[in-house]
Amino acid sequence: MAKVFRPGRGESRILSRIETSKERARQFAIQQVKNVLEPLSNALAMKLIEEKLIQTTSKTDIQNQIAASLEKLTRSDEFDIDYQIAPFRNLVPRPHLVSLYLTAFVVEQLINHRSVEDIYGSDEEIYDCINGQIARFILR
């Protein structure tokens, strides 16, 4: 017969602290996005084009789309964010929330934009490129 796990008081307190710290880190990352929205969207658009992961007719359109996505991230509730990143949750072992959100945006939505000719590279390559720029602007 399977044993049912019922955490004790100490275990419950530790699990609660872990969840609280994860939630605090998540909110902190989203708050930092608000502070660096414009330079971050510019750097991301530039890097994606330089790395030849996105082929486009207008860098400005890409930058505006990324800025709009970041703005949407700052206004979204937890469910909407989790829904957006669900297909990419297992992309890397310990993903950064903002990097994962933007990777999902690029792969699923930006590809259909009128100024995007094509998106090259794997999901991991796109995530790595985005995460490198996120690390420059957002503290962990």
PEBELMO-V663897 format. One record per pair of residues at least 24 apart in sequence whose C-alpha atoms are under 7 Angstrom apart, sorted by the first residue. I is the first residue (numbers start at 1). J is the second residue. D is the distance in Angstrom with one decimal. If there is no record, write none. Layout:
BEGIN
I/J/D + I/J/D
END
This chain:
BEGIN
26/97/7.0 + 29/138/6.7 + 30/74/5.8 + 32/138/6.2 + 34/74/6.7 + 36/137/6.9 + 37/67/6.4 + 37/70/6.9 + 38/67/6.7 + 40/137/6.7 + 41/66/5.6 + 41/67/5.2 + 43/133/6.8 + 44/130/6.4 + 44/133/6.3 + 48/129/6.9 + 53/119/5.6 + 53/120/4.7 + 53/121/5.8 + 53/126/7.0 + 54/118/6.1 + 54/119/4.5 + 54/120/6.1 + 55/116/6.1 + 55/117/5.4 + 55/118/5.3 + 55/119/6.2 + 56/115/5.6 + 56/116/4.5 + 56/117/5.3 + 57/115/5.3 + 57/116/6.6 + 58/115/6.0 + 61/115/6.9 + 91/124/6.7 + 99/127/6.4 + 99/130/5.9 + 99/131/5.2 + 99/134/6.6 + 100/127/6.8 + 103/127/5.5
END
